[in-house]
Amino acid sequence: MTAQETREPGQQSGRPVLGTLAVLGLAGYAWVASGLPPFSGRALVGVLIPGAALGLIAYGRPPERIPAPDRIDLTGFSYWIICVAALLEWEASAFRDNSLSWHPSLTALIDPLIQPHPVRGAAFLVWLLAGWALVRR
Amino acid sequence: MITRTITIAGFAALISVMFALEFMARRGSSRIPTAGQWLGYLMRSRTGRALVLLGWWWLGWHYFAR
């Protein structure tokens, strides 16, 4: 099976009401969890719970998965690897330079953007949905 | 402050290229896999799945618990 043959067809759940309720529940959780004070035990628990839940689902009761391709085009894949490696290197060089004002890390740039609670809540929800998307793979 | 500008431009360029790759990958004739496809490919093994999920969790911890 090639990458082209497994292109996702935008599969929709057969239970749209349940899906909507789940997203609303996740949004509520994201709102609460993203309002917890950083560097606190409660904030840690706020991210541990979804991590543990998705881990249990992934290995215990995985949902119907989108089939992974048996092989992918190495050249096409290498473009992604180059970008990810460059991003990591760019981030690492920020820490190496140890001057966040001159060479800010991605974290230092993103943190102020996600400080408002609605934005932080939305980002948390995106993180939760990304985790669910990974479990379905 | 030109160093700061170059740094931000570097991040913006890399992220833009990744969006462009995803866009190109979703065209029918592309040989480039989508992010979902190559992540799914990496997650075929239990170890790969664990590492990818761990990376996802680390991102959440890094941005929302710290």
N, CA and C atoms of all chains as a GROMACS GRO file, in nm:
protein
  609
    1MET      N    1   0.085  -0.119   0.000
    1MET     CA    2   0.000   0.000   0.000
    1MET      C    3   0.089   0.125   0.000
    2THR      N    4   0.070   0.215  -0.090
    2THR     CA    5   0.154   0.334  -0.098
    2THR      C    6   0.088   0.450  -0.024
    3ALA      N    7   0.166   0.557  -0.011
    3ALA     CA    8   0.112   0.674   0.058
    3ALA      C    9  -0.011   0.727  -0.015
    4GLN      N   10  -0.006   0.721  -0.151
    4GLN     CA   11  -0.117   0.774  -0.227
    4GLN      C   12  -0.245   0.693  -0.204
    5GLU      N   13  -0.226   0.558  -0.193
    5GLU     CA   14  -0.343   0.473  -0.179
    5GLU      C   15  -0.412   0.488  -0.045
    6THR      N   16  -0.338   0.537   0.056
    6THR     CA   17  -0.398   0.549   0.188
    6THR      C   18  -0.435   0.693   0.221
    7ARG      N   19  -0.444   0.776   0.119
    7ARG     CA   20  -0.480   0.916   0.145
    7ARG      C   21  -0.614   0.917   0.218
    8GLU      N   22  -0.617   0.988   0.332
    8GLU     CA   23  -0.736   0.979   0.415
    8GLU      C   24  -0.857   1.039   0.346
    9PRO      N   25  -0.969   0.970   0.349
    9PRO     CA   26  -1.087   1.017   0.280
    9PRO      C   27  -1.170   1.113   0.364
   10GLY      N   28  -1.113   1.168   0.471
   10GLY     CA   29  -1.190   1.257   0.557
   10GLY      C   30  -1.300   1.181   0.627
   11GLN      N   31  -1.260   1.063   0.677
   11GLN     CA   32  -1.359   0.975   0.736
   11GLN      C   33  -1.432   1.044   0.851
   12GLN      N   34  -1.561   1.036   0.848
   12GLN     CA   35  -1.643   1.094   0.951
   12GLN      C   36  -1.691   0.983   1.043
   13SER      N   37  -1.702   1.016   1.169
   13SER     CA   38  -1.757   0.919   1.261
   13SER      C   39  -1.902   0.893   1.225
   14GLY      N   40  -1.947   0.772   1.249
   14GLY     CA   41  -2.086   0.739   1.221
   14GLY      C   42  -2.180   0.793   1.327
   15ARG      N   43  -2.123   0.851   1.433
   15ARG     CA   44  -2.204   0.902   1.543
   15ARG      C   45  -2.173   1.050   1.564
   16PRO      N   46  -2.230   1.136   1.480
   16PRO     CA   47  -2.194   1.278   1.486
   16PRO      C   48  -2.231   1.343   1.618
   17VAL      N   49  -2.344   1.302   1.679
   17VAL     CA   50  -2.386   1.362   1.806
   17VAL      C   51  -2.283   1.330   1.915
   18LEU      N   52  -2.242   1.204   1.918
   18LEU     CA   53  -2.143   1.161   2.017
   18LEU      C   54  -2.011   1.236   1.995
   19GLY      N   55  -1.974   1.251   1.868
   19GLY     CA   56  -1.850   1.322   1.836
   19GLY      C   57  -1.856   1.467   1.880
   20THR      N   58  -1.972   1.531   1.856
   20THR     CA   59  -1.987   1.671   1.896
   20THR      C   60  -1.979   1.685   2.048
   21LEU      N   61  -2.046   1.592   2.119
   21LEU     CA   62  -2.042   1.596   2.265
   21LEU      C   63  -1.900   1.576   2.316
   22ALA      N   64  -1.827   1.486   2.250
   22ALA     CA   65  -1.689   1.459   2.292
   22ALA      C   66  -1.602   1.584   2.274
   23VAL      N   67  -1.619   1.651   2.161
   23VAL     CA   68  -1.540   1.773   2.136
   23VAL      C   69  -1.577   1.882   2.237
   24LEU      N   70  -1.708   1.892   2.269
   24LEU     CA   71  -1.750   1.992   2.369
   24LEU      C   72  -1.689   1.959   2.505
   25GLY      N   73  -1.688   1.830   2.538
   25GLY     CA   74  -1.627   1.788   2.665
   25GLY      C   75  -1.478   1.819   2.668
   26LEU      N   76  -1.410   1.792   2.557
   26LEU     CA   77  -1.267   1.822   2.548
   26LEU      C   78  -1.243   1.972   2.558
   27ALA      N   79  -1.332   2.049   2.494
   27ALA     CA   80  -1.318   2.195   2.500
   27ALA      C   81  -1.332   2.244   2.643
   28GLY      N   82  -1.428   2.187   2.717
   28GLY     CA   83  -1.445   2.223   2.858
   28GLY      C   84  -1.321   2.187   2.938
   29TYR      N   85  -1.270   2.068   2.914
   29TYR     CA   86  -1.149   2.025   2.986
   29TYR      C   87  -1.033   2.118   2.951
   30ALA      N   88  -1.021   2.152   2.822
   30ALA     CA   89  -0.911   2.239   2.778
   30ALA      C   90  -0.922   2.375   2.846
   31TRP      N   91  -1.044   2.426   2.859
   31TRP     CA   92  -1.063   2.557   2.923
   31TRP      C   93  -1.017   2.553   3.069
   32VAL      N   94  -1.056   2.446   3.139
   32VAL     CA   95  -1.020   2.435   3.281
   32VAL      C   96  -0.870   2.412   3.296
   33ALA      N   97  -0.817   2.315   3.220
   33ALA     CA   98  -0.676   2.277   3.236
   33ALA      C   99  -0.582   2.391   3.196
   34SER      N  100  -0.623   2.467   3.093
   34SER     CA  101  -0.534   2.575   3.048
   34SER      C  102  -0.535   2.694   3.142
   35GLY      N  103  -0.630   2.695   3.238
   35GLY     CA  104  -0.635   2.804   3.334
   35GLY      C  105  -0.556   2.775   3.461
   36LEU      N  106  -0.500   2.655   3.470
   36LEU     CA  107  -0.424   2.620   3.590
   36LEU      C  108  -0.289   2.690   3.589
   37PRO      N  109  -0.242   2.730   3.707
   37PRO     CA  110  -0.114   2.805   3.710
   37PRO      C  111   0.003   2.721   3.663
   38PRO      N  112   0.088   2.777   3.574
   38PRO     CA  113   0.205   2.702   3.525
   38PRO      C  114   0.298   2.664   3.641
   39PHE      N  115   0.376   2.562   3.621
   39PHE     CA  116   0.473   2.512   3.720
   39PHE      C  117   0.404   2.464   3.848
   40SER      N  118   0.276   2.430   3.838
   40SER     CA  119   0.207   2.380   3.956
   40SER      C  120   0.178   2.232   3.937
   41GLY      N  121   0.155   2.164   4.049
   41GLY     CA  122   0.121   2.023   4.042
   41GLY      C  123  -0.010   2.002   3.967
   42ARG      N  124  -0.104   2.095   3.984
   42ARG     CA  125  -0.234   2.080   3.917
   42ARG      C  126  -0.219   2.092   3.766
   43ALA      N  127  -0.130   2.182   3.722
   43ALA     CA  128  -0.106   2.194   3.577
   43ALA      C  129  -0.044   2.065   3.523
   44LEU      N  130   0.045   2.006   3.602
   44LEU     CA  131   0.106   1.880   3.560
   44LEU      C  132   0.000   1.770   3.548
   45VAL      N  133  -0.088   1.764   3.648
   45VAL     CA  134  -0.196   1.664   3.643
   45VAL      C  135  -0.286   1.692   3.522
   46GLY      N  136  -0.305   1.820   3.492
   46GLY     CA  137  -0.390   1.857   3.378
   46GLY      C  138  -0.342   1.803   3.246
   47VAL      N  139  -0.210   1.785   3.231
   47VAL     CA  140  -0.160   1.725   3.106
   47VAL      C  141  -0.133   1.575   3.122
   48LEU      N  142  -0.117   1.531   3.249
   48LEU     CA  143  -0.095   1.387   3.270
   48LEU      C  144  -0.222   1.307   3.240
   49ILE      N  145  -0.338   1.364   3.278
   49ILE     CA  146  -0.464   1.291   3.259
   49ILE      C  147  -0.489   1.259   3.111
   50PRO      N  148  -0.485   1.359   3.021
   50PRO     CA  149  -0.506   1.322   2.880
   50PRO      C  150  -0.397   1.231   2.825
   51GLY      N  151  -0.273   1.250   2.873
   51GLY     CA  152  -0.165   1.162   2.827
   51GLY      C  153  -0.191   1.019   2.866
   52ALA      N  154  -0.230   0.999   2.994
   52ALA     CA  155  -0.256   0.863   3.041
   52ALA      C  156  -0.379   0.805   2.970
   53ALA      N  157  -0.482   0.888   2.952
   53ALA     CA  158  -0.604   0.840   2.888
   53ALA      C  159  -0.576   0.797   2.744
   54LEU      N  160  -0.504   0.879   2.670
   54LEU     CA  161  -0.476   0.842   2.531
   54LEU      C  162  -0.380   0.723   2.523
   55GLY      N  163  -0.287   0.715   2.619
   55GLY     CA  164  -0.198   0.598   2.623
   55GLY      C  165  -0.276   0.470   2.644
   56LEU      N  166  -0.372   0.475   2.737
   56LEU     CA  167  -0.455   0.356   2.764
   56LEU      C  168  -0.539   0.321   2.642
   57ILE      N  169  -0.596   0.424   2.579
   57ILE     CA  170  -0.679   0.397   2.460
   57ILE      C  171  -0.592   0.340   2.348
   58ALA      N  172  -0.472   0.400   2.329
   58ALA     CA  173  -0.385   0.357   2.218
   58ALA      C  174  -0.343   0.211   2.232
   59TYR      N  175  -0.317   0.169   2.355
   59TYR     CA  176  -0.266   0.033   2.373
   59TYR      C  177  -0.372  -0.063   2.425
   60GLY      N  178  -0.474  -0.011   2.492
   60GLY     CA  179  -0.576  -0.098   2.548
   60GLY      C  180  -0.693  -0.121   2.455
   61ARG      N  181  -0.759  -0.013   2.418
   61ARG     CA  182  -0.877  -0.024   2.331
   61ARG      C  183  -0.864   0.074   2.215
   62PRO      N  184  -0.773   0.047   2.123
   62PRO     CA  185  -0.753   0.143   2.012
   62PRO      C  186  -0.877   0.153   1.925
   63PRO      N  187  -0.908   0.274   1.878
   63PRO     CA  188  -1.022   0.289   1.787
   63PRO      C  189  -0.986   0.234   1.649
   64GLU      N  190  -1.084   0.233   1.562
   64GLU     CA  191  -1.056   0.191   1.424
   64GLU      C  192  -0.954   0.287   1.365
   65ARG      N  193  -0.843   0.228   1.318
   65ARG     CA  194  -0.732   0.313   1.276
   65ARG      C  195  -0.733   0.338   1.125
   66ILE      N  196  -0.683   0.454   1.088
   66ILE     CA  197  -0.659   0.483   0.946
   66ILE      C  198  -0.535   0.404   0.907
   67PRO      N  199  -0.544   0.315   0.809
   67PRO     CA  200  -0.429   0.229   0.777
   67PRO      C  201  -0.306   0.310   0.741
   68ALA      N  202  -0.193   0.270   0.800
   68ALA     CA  203  -0.066   0.338   0.768
   68ALA      C  204  -0.013   0.282   0.637
   69PRO      N  205   0.056   0.365   0.558
   69PRO     CA  206   0.114   0.312   0.434
   69PRO      C  207   0.226   0.213   0.466
   70ASP      N  208   0.237   0.107   0.385
   70ASP     CA  209   0.345   0.009   0.404
   70ASP      C  210   0.480   0.069   0.369
   71ARG      N  211   0.479   0.162   0.277
   71ARG     CA  212   0.604   0.231   0.243
   71ARG      C  213   0.568   0.373   0.200
   72ILE      N  214   0.666   0.460   0.218
   72ILE     CA  215   0.648   0.598   0.174
   72ILE      C  216   0.768   0.637   0.088
   73ASP      N  217   0.746   0.734   0.005
   73ASP     CA  218   0.853   0.779  -0.085
   73ASP      C  219   0.964   0.843  -0.002
   74LEU      N  220   1.084   0.787  -0.015
   74LEU     CA  221   1.195   0.832   0.069
   74LEU      C  222   1.231   0.978   0.042
   75THR      N  223   1.227   1.017  -0.084
   75THR     CA  224   1.261   1.156  -0.118
   75THR      C  225   1.159   1.252  -0.056
   76GLY      N  226   1.032   1.218  -0.073
   76GLY     CA  227   0.927   1.303  -0.016
   76GLY      C  228   0.938   1.311   0.136
   77PHE      N  229   0.966   1.196   0.197
   77PHE     CA  230   0.979   1.191   0.343
   77PHE      C  231   1.099   1.273   0.388
   78SER      N  232   1.206   1.272   0.307
   78SER     CA  233   1.329   1.343   0.347
   78SER      C  234   1.305   1.493   0.358
   79TYR      N  235   1.212   1.547   0.277
   79TYR     CA  236   1.182   1.690   0.289
   79TYR      C  237   1.132   1.723   0.430
   80TRP      N  238   1.046   1.634   0.480
   80TRP     CA  239   0.992   1.653   0.614
   80TRP      C  240   1.104   1.641   0.719
   81ILE      N  241   1.187   1.539   0.702
   81ILE     CA  242   1.294   1.516   0.800
   81ILE      C  243   1.389   1.637   0.804
   82ILE      N  244   1.421   1.690   0.685
   82ILE     CA  245   1.510   1.807   0.679
   82ILE      C  246   1.447   1.925   0.755
   83CYS      N  247   1.317   1.946   0.733
   83CYS     CA  248   1.249   2.058   0.801
   83CYS      C  249   1.246   2.038   0.952
   84VAL      N  250   1.212   1.917   0.995
   84VAL     CA  251   1.204   1.891   1.139
   84VAL      C  252   1.342   1.905   1.202
   85ALA      N  253   1.445   1.851   1.135
   85ALA     CA  254   1.582   1.860   1.188
   85ALA      C  255   1.627   2.006   1.194
   86ALA      N  256   1.594   2.083   1.090
   86ALA     CA  257   1.634   2.225   1.089
   86ALA      C  258   1.563   2.301   1.201
   87LEU      N  259   1.436   2.269   1.222
   87LEU     CA  260   1.360   2.335   1.329
   87LEU      C  261   1.422   2.304   1.465
   88LEU      N  262   1.456   2.178   1.486
   88LEU     CA  263   1.518   2.138   1.613
   88LEU      C  264   1.654   2.205   1.631
   89GLU      N  265   1.729   2.212   1.521
   89GLU     CA  266   1.862   2.274   1.530
   89GLU      C  267   1.849   2.424   1.560
   90TRP      N  268   1.753   2.487   1.494
   90TRP     CA  269   1.730   2.631   1.515
   90TRP      C  270   1.691   2.657   1.660
   91GLU      N  271   1.607   2.567   1.713
   91GLU     CA  272   1.565   2.578   1.853
   91GLU      C  273   1.684   2.553   1.946
   92ALA      N  274   1.761   2.449   1.916
   92ALA     CA  275   1.875   2.415   2.003
   92ALA      C  276   1.979   2.527   2.003
   93SER      N  277   1.997   2.592   1.890
   93SER     CA  278   2.098   2.699   1.883
   93SER      C  279   2.056   2.817   1.970
   94ALA      N  280   1.924   2.834   1.989
   94ALA     CA  281   1.877   2.942   2.077
   94ALA      C  282   1.924   2.915   2.220
   95PHE      N  283   1.915   2.789   2.262
   95PHE     CA  284   1.959   2.755   2.398
   95PHE      C  285   2.112   2.762   2.407
   96ARG      N  286   2.179   2.721   2.300
   96ARG     CA  287   2.325   2.721   2.301
   96ARG      C  288   2.377   2.865   2.314
   97ASP      N  289   2.312   2.958   2.242
   97ASP     CA  290   2.357   3.097   2.247
   97ASP      C  291   2.329   3.161   2.382
   98ASN      N  292   2.229   3.105   2.453
   98ASN     CA  293   2.195   3.154   2.587
   98ASN      C  294   2.168   3.304   2.590
   99SER      N  295   2.104   3.353   2.484
   99SER     CA  296   2.065   3.494   2.482
   99SER      C  297   1.929   3.502   2.416
  100LEU      N  298   1.824   3.482   2.498
  100LEU     CA  299   1.689   3.468   2.443
  100LEU      C  300   1.638   3.597   2.379
  101SER      N  301   1.695   3.711   2.418
  101SER     CA  302   1.647   3.834   2.355
  101SER      C  303   1.702   3.846   2.213
  102TRP      N  304   1.826   3.798   2.192
  102TRP     CA  305   1.885   3.805   2.058
  102TRP      C  306   1.845   3.686   1.973
  103HIS      N  307   1.844   3.570   2.034
  103HIS     CA  308   1.812   3.447   1.959
  103HIS      C  309   1.704   3.372   2.037
  104PRO      N  310   1.579   3.419   2.026
  104PRO     CA  311   1.473   3.358   2.106
  104PRO      C  312   1.442   3.217   2.059
  105SER      N  313   1.405   3.131   2.154
  105SER     CA  314   1.360   2.997   2.118
  105SER      C  315   1.215   3.004   2.071
  106LEU      N  316   1.171   2.900   2.006
  106LEU     CA  317   1.031   2.896   1.961
  106LEU      C  318   0.938   2.905   2.082
  107THR      N  319   0.978   2.841   2.190
  107THR     CA  320   0.900   2.846   2.314
  107THR      C  321   0.886   2.990   2.363
  108ALA      N  322   0.998   3.062   2.362
  108ALA     CA  323   0.996   3.201   2.410
  108ALA      C  324   0.908   3.288   2.321
  109LEU      N  325   0.897   3.252   2.193
  109LEU     CA  326   0.813   3.329   2.102
  109LEU      C  327   0.665   3.292   2.117
  110ILE      N  328   0.639   3.165   2.140
  110ILE     CA  329   0.500   3.118   2.145
  110ILE      C  330   0.435   3.149   2.280
  111ASP      N  331   0.512   3.138   2.388
  111ASP     CA  332   0.454   3.157   2.522
  111ASP      C  333   0.372   3.285   2.537
  112PRO      N  334   0.426   3.402   2.496
  112PRO     CA  335   0.343   3.523   2.512
  112PRO      C  336   0.216   3.520   2.427
  113LEU      N  337   0.223   3.451   2.313
  113LEU     CA  338   0.106   3.446   2.224
  113LEU      C  339  -0.008   3.366   2.286
  114ILE      N  340   0.027   3.265   2.368
  114ILE     CA  341  -0.079   3.180   2.423
  114ILE      C  342  -0.108   3.214   2.570
  115GLN      N  343  -0.071   3.333   2.612
  115GLN     CA  344  -0.101   3.373   2.749
  115GLN      C  345  -0.248   3.404   2.773
  116PRO      N  346  -0.318   3.474   2.681
  116PRO     CA  347  -0.462   3.498   2.706
  116PRO      C  348  -0.536   3.364   2.719
  117HIS      N  349  -0.622   3.357   2.819
  117HIS     CA  350  -0.687   3.229   2.849
  117HIS      C  351  -0.762   3.168   2.730
  118PRO      N  352  -0.840   3.247   2.654
  118PRO     CA  353  -0.909   3.186   2.539
  118PRO      C  354  -0.812   3.124   2.437
  119VAL      N  355  -0.701   3.194   2.412
  119VAL     CA  356  -0.603   3.142   2.316
  119VAL      C  357  -0.537   3.016   2.372
  120ARG      N  358  -0.504   3.023   2.501
  120ARG     CA  359  -0.439   2.907   2.566
  120ARG      C  360  -0.534   2.787   2.565
  121GLY      N  361  -0.663   2.815   2.592
  121GLY     CA  362  -0.762   2.707   2.591
  121GLY      C  363  -0.776   2.646   2.452
  122ALA      N  364  -0.777   2.732   2.350
  122ALA     CA  365  -0.788   2.682   2.213
  122ALA      C  366  -0.664   2.599   2.176
  123ALA      N  367  -0.547   2.648   2.218
  123ALA     CA  368  -0.424   2.573   2.189
  123ALA      C  369  -0.426   2.437   2.260
  124PHE      N  370  -0.477   2.437   2.383
  124PHE     CA  371  -0.486   2.311   2.458
  124PHE      C  372  -0.580   2.214   2.386
  125LEU      N  373  -0.692   2.268   2.337
  125LEU     CA  374  -0.787   2.183   2.264
  125LEU      C  375  -0.723   2.126   2.137
  126VAL      N  376  -0.647   2.209   2.066
  126VAL     CA  377  -0.578   2.161   1.946
  126VAL      C  378  -0.481   2.049   1.983
  127TRP      N  379  -0.413   2.066   2.097
  127TRP     CA  380  -0.320   1.962   2.143
  127TRP      C  381  -0.395   1.832   2.173
  128LEU      N  382  -0.511   1.843   2.239
  128LEU     CA  383  -0.590   1.723   2.268
  128LEU      C  384  -0.636   1.655   2.139
  129LEU      N  385  -0.685   1.734   2.045
  129LEU     CA  386  -0.735   1.677   1.919
  129LEU      C  387  -0.621   1.616   1.838
  130ALA      N  388  -0.502   1.678   1.845
  130ALA     CA  389  -0.386   1.620   1.776
  130ALA      C  390  -0.352   1.484   1.838
  131GLY      N  391  -0.362   1.475   1.970
  131GLY     CA  392  -0.337   1.346   2.037
  131GLY      C  393  -0.436   1.241   1.991
  132TRP      N  394  -0.562   1.280   1.980
  132TRP     CA  395  -0.664   1.185   1.934
  132TRP      C  396  -0.637   1.143   1.790
  133ALA      N  397  -0.595   1.240   1.708
  133ALA     CA  398  -0.563   1.208   1.568
  133ALA      C  399  -0.447   1.109   1.561
  134LEU      N  400  -0.351   1.122   1.652
  134LEU     CA  401  -0.238   1.029   1.653
  134LEU      C  402  -0.283   0.889   1.694
  135VAL      N  403  -0.373   0.883   1.791
  135VAL     CA  404  -0.422   0.751   1.837
  135VAL      C  405  -0.495   0.680   1.724
  136ARG      N  406  -0.559   0.756   1.638
  136ARG     CA  407  -0.633   0.696   1.526
  136ARG      C  408  -0.542   0.651   1.412
  137ARG      N  409  -0.414   0.684   1.422
  137ARG     CA  410  -0.321   0.643   1.317
  137ARG      C  411  -0.263   0.505   1.346
  138MET      N  412   1.933   4.423   1.709
  138MET     CA  413   1.815   4.337   1.710
  138MET      C  414   1.798   4.261   1.578
  139ILE      N  415   1.895   4.280   1.487
  139ILE     CA  416   1.879   4.211   1.359
  139ILE      C  417   1.891   4.060   1.378
  140THR      N  418   1.968   4.017   1.478
  140THR     CA  419   1.980   3.873   1.506
  140THR      C  420   1.844   3.816   1.544
  141ARG      N  421   1.771   3.891   1.628
  141ARG     CA  422   1.639   3.847   1.670
  141ARG      C  423   1.546   3.834   1.549
  142THR      N  424   1.552   3.932   1.461
  142THR     CA  425   1.467   3.929   1.341
  142THR      C  426   1.502   3.808   1.253
  143ILE      N  427   1.631   3.783   1.239
  143ILE     CA  428   1.673   3.668   1.157
  143ILE      C  429   1.623   3.538   1.219
  144THR      N  430   1.633   3.530   1.352
  144THR     CA  431   1.587   3.409   1.421
  144THR      C  432   1.438   3.386   1.397
  145ILE      N  433   1.360   3.492   1.416
  145ILE     CA  434   1.215   3.479   1.398
  145ILE      C  435   1.184   3.446   1.252
  146ALA      N  436   1.256   3.509   1.161
  146ALA     CA  437   1.233   3.480   1.018
  146ALA      C  438   1.267   3.335   0.987
  147GLY      N  439   1.371   3.282   1.052
  147GLY     CA  440   1.408   3.142   1.032
  147GLY      C  441   1.297   3.048   1.077
  148PHE      N  442   1.243   3.075   1.196
  148PHE     CA  443   1.132   2.991   1.245
  148PHE      C  444   1.012   3.002   1.150
  149ALA      N  445   0.980   3.125   1.111
  149ALA     CA  446   0.864   3.146   1.024
  149ALA      C  447   0.883   3.075   0.890
  150ALA      N  448   1.006   3.082   0.837
  150ALA     CA  449   1.032   3.018   0.708
  150ALA      C  450   1.017   2.867   0.720
  151LEU      N  451   1.074   2.809   0.825
  151LEU     CA  452   1.067   2.662   0.840
  151LEU      C  453   0.922   2.616   0.857
  152ILE      N  454   0.847   2.687   0.938
  152ILE     CA  455   0.707   2.648   0.961
  152ILE      C  456   0.626   2.667   0.833
  153SER      N  457   0.656   2.772   0.758
  153SER     CA  458   0.586   2.795   0.631
  153SER      C  459   0.616   2.682   0.533
  154VAL      N  460   0.742   2.639   0.529
  154VAL     CA  461   0.778   2.529   0.438
  154VAL      C  462   0.703   2.402   0.477
  155MET      N  463   0.687   2.379   0.608
  155MET     CA  464   0.616   2.258   0.650
  155MET      C  465   0.468   2.265   0.610
  156PHE      N  466   0.409   2.383   0.622
  156PHE     CA  467   0.270   2.398   0.575
  156PHE      C  468   0.263   2.375   0.424
  157ALA      N  469   0.363   2.427   0.353
  157ALA     CA  470   0.365   2.409   0.207
  157ALA      C  471   0.380   2.262   0.171
  158LEU      N  472   0.462   2.190   0.246
  158LEU     CA  473   0.479   2.046   0.221
  158LEU      C  474   0.346   1.974   0.240
  159GLU      N  475   0.275   2.009   0.348
  159GLU     CA  476   0.147   1.944   0.374
  159GLU      C  477   0.048   1.976   0.261
  160PHE      N  478   0.050   2.100   0.217
  160PHE     CA  479  -0.040   2.141   0.109
  160PHE      C  480  -0.008   2.063  -0.019
  161MET      N  481   0.122   2.054  -0.051
  161MET     CA  482   0.162   1.982  -0.173
  161MET      C  483   0.132   1.833  -0.161
  162ALA      N  484   0.149   1.779  -0.038
  162ALA     CA  485   0.126   1.637  -0.018
  162ALA      C  486  -0.020   1.599  -0.041
  163ARG      N  487  -0.109   1.694  -0.018
  163ARG     CA  488  -0.251   1.665  -0.033
  163ARG      C  489  -0.300   1.674  -0.177
  164ARG      N  490  -0.211   1.713  -0.266
  164ARG     CA  491  -0.248   1.709  -0.408
  164ARG      C  492  -0.235   1.565  -0.455
  165GLY      N  493  -0.323   1.523  -0.539
  165GLY     CA  494  -0.334   1.381  -0.576
  165GLY      C  495  -0.207   1.317  -0.627
  166SER      N  496  -0.130   1.389  -0.708
  166SER     CA  497  -0.018   1.324  -0.775
  166SER      C  498   0.114   1.335  -0.698
  167SER      N  499   0.108   1.388  -0.577
  167SER     CA  500   0.232   1.415  -0.504
  167SER      C  501   0.295   1.288  -0.449
  168ARG      N  502   0.428   1.285  -0.450
  168ARG     CA  503   0.500   1.174  -0.387
  168ARG      C  504   0.534   1.207  -0.243
  169ILE      N  505   0.507   1.329  -0.204
  169ILE     CA  506   0.536   1.370  -0.065
  169ILE      C  507   0.425   1.317   0.026
  170PRO      N  508   0.461   1.247   0.132
  170PRO     CA  509   0.356   1.201   0.224
  170PRO      C  510   0.302   1.316   0.309
  171THR      N  511   0.176   1.308   0.350
  171THR     CA  512   0.124   1.407   0.444
  171THR      C  513   0.186   1.378   0.581
  172ALA      N  514   0.175   1.475   0.669
  172ALA     CA  515   0.229   1.456   0.805
  172ALA      C  516   0.163   1.334   0.870
  173GLY      N  517   0.033   1.321   0.848
  173GLY     CA  518  -0.038   1.206   0.906
  173GLY      C  519   0.013   1.074   0.851
  174GLN      N  520   0.046   1.072   0.723
  174GLN     CA  521   0.094   0.948   0.662
  174GLN      C  522   0.231   0.909   0.716
  175TRP      N  523   0.323   1.004   0.725
  175TRP     CA  524   0.455   0.962   0.772
  175TRP      C  525   0.457   0.937   0.922
  176LEU      N  526   0.370   1.007   0.995
  176LEU     CA  527   0.360   0.975   1.137
  176LEU      C  528   0.298   0.836   1.154
  177GLY      N  529   0.197   0.806   1.073
  177GLY     CA  530   0.136   0.672   1.077
  177GLY      C  531   0.238   0.566   1.040
  178TYR      N  532   0.322   0.597   0.943
  178TYR     CA  533   0.427   0.504   0.901
  178TYR      C  534   0.523   0.476   1.018
  179LEU      N  535   0.560   0.584   1.088
  179LEU     CA  536   0.651   0.568   1.202
  179LEU      C  537   0.584   0.492   1.316
  180MET      N  538   0.451   0.502   1.324
  180MET     CA  539   0.379   0.441   1.437
  180MET      C  540   0.334   0.298   1.408
  181ARG      N  541   0.388   0.237   1.302
  181ARG     CA  542   0.349   0.098   1.275
  181ARG      C  543   0.401   0.005   1.384
  182SER      N  544   0.515   0.038   1.442
  182SER     CA  545   0.568  -0.046   1.550
  182SER      C  546   0.525   0.011   1.685
  183ARG      N  547   0.524  -0.073   1.786
  183ARG     CA  548   0.484  -0.027   1.920
  183ARG      C  549   0.581   0.078   1.972
  184THR      N  550   0.710   0.057   1.943
  184THR     CA  551   0.811   0.153   1.989
  184THR      C  552   0.790   0.288   1.922
  185GLY      N  553   0.769   0.285   1.790
  185GLY     CA  554   0.747   0.409   1.718
  185GLY      C  555   0.623   0.480   1.768
  186ARG      N  556   0.517   0.403   1.793
  186ARG     CA  557   0.393   0.462   1.844
  186ARG      C  558   0.418   0.527   1.980
  187ALA      N  559   0.491   0.455   2.066
  187ALA     CA  560   0.518   0.509   2.200
  187ALA      C  561   0.599   0.638   2.191
  188LEU      N  562   0.698   0.641   2.103
  188LEU     CA  563   0.784   0.759   2.092
  188LEU      C  564   0.706   0.879   2.038
  189VAL      N  565   0.623   0.854   1.937
  189VAL     CA  566   0.545   0.965   1.880
  189VAL      C  567   0.447   1.018   1.983
  190LEU      N  568   0.379   0.928   2.056
  190LEU     CA  569   0.284   0.973   2.159
  190LEU      C  570   0.358   1.046   2.272
  191LEU      N  571   0.477   0.997   2.304
  191LEU     CA  572   0.556   1.064   2.407
  191LEU      C  573   0.594   1.206   2.361
  192GLY      N  574   0.629   1.220   2.235
  192GLY     CA  575   0.660   1.352   2.180
  192GLY      C  576   0.541   1.444   2.188
  193TRP      N  577   0.423   1.390   2.155
  193TRP     CA  578   0.300   1.469   2.165
  193TRP      C  579   0.277   1.513   2.309
  194TRP      N  580   0.294   1.420   2.404
  194TRP     CA  581   0.270   1.454   2.544
  194TRP      C  582   0.372   1.557   2.592
  195TRP      N  583   0.498   1.542   2.550
  195TRP     CA  584   0.601   1.636   2.591
  195TRP      C  585   0.565   1.778   2.546
  196LEU      N  586   0.514   1.792   2.426
  196LEU     CA  587   0.473   1.925   2.377
  196LEU      C  588   0.368   1.986   2.470
  197GLY      N  589   0.269   1.905   2.509
  197GLY     CA  590   0.165   1.955   2.599
  197GLY      C  591   0.221   1.995   2.734
  198TRP      N  592   0.309   1.911   2.785
  198TRP     CA  593   0.371   1.942   2.915
  198TRP      C  594   0.453   2.071   2.904
  199HIS      N  595   0.530   2.080   2.797
  199HIS     CA  596   0.621   2.193   2.780
  199HIS      C  597   0.546   2.326   2.769
  200TYR      N  598   0.436   2.326   2.696
  200TYR     CA  599   0.366   2.452   2.673
  200TYR      C  600   0.257   2.482   2.774
  201PHE      N  601   0.198   2.380   2.837
  201PHE     CA  602   0.082   2.406   2.921
  201PHE      C  603   0.106   2.379   3.070
  202ALA      N  604   0.212   2.306   3.103
  202ALA     CA  605   0.236   2.279   3.245
  202ALA      C  606   0.358   2.355   3.296
  203ARG      N  607   0.430   2.420   3.206
  203ARG     CA  608   0.551   2.490   3.248
  203ARG      C  609   0.539   2.640   3.219
   0.00000   0.00000   0.00000
